[in-house]
């Protein structure tokens, strides 16, 4: 999906930070917000692939509290504060196989990346938003936080479920102060990380990646739209949520899953 100069400049003059913003959904979100007029700061461990995306890039491993502090200091020095914070960073890095395969380190890593990285940045940037009486925070979670698979996503799902609960509580606290907090839970997105995940599962199971993809779709109950999402489609939802058009939305969790989630 391409965005042109004719795109709505609903975010003109806004300063946004996108974590995990050099690949996949994060990269698509950063591109969409930039197309809408925002100045977008991107952070990740890996640098952007394209030179034109490095203008406001700050390298950081947000699972490390000291690195998060350095990122906050750099953003404050260059921009003063934020209008929009997209906590997109997340990863399912724990081994498959259920509870007996998961060490304390696996559990801690899952929480650091999928929960505490967001908590740290919220804690740092929320005071400025509250003082300004405005701001939007998006927590990018996952449908896995509501639909855990014991053999492949146990630690990841638990961390995302914690993020969902934290996000709801935070939204309730800061809404009277002018700050909106919304959770977005993508389903299956066609990203490099998803491809690597499927390839790893396929290798462990001794089957093809195509067969593993079909198995995973069946395992999660199927996707009525019949395909994975393009990251740009998820980014479009995030753009709406941070725009003035979503001014009455806070404290909710939006599933972007092609109709997959099997509950009302």
Beta strands, then each sheet from edge to edge (+ up, - down):
strand 1: 15-19
strand 2: 39-44
strand 3: 57-59
strand 4: 84-87
strand 5: 135-140
strand 6: 179-186
strand 7: 253-256
sheet 1: 3+ 2+ 1+ 4+ 5+ 6+ 7+
end
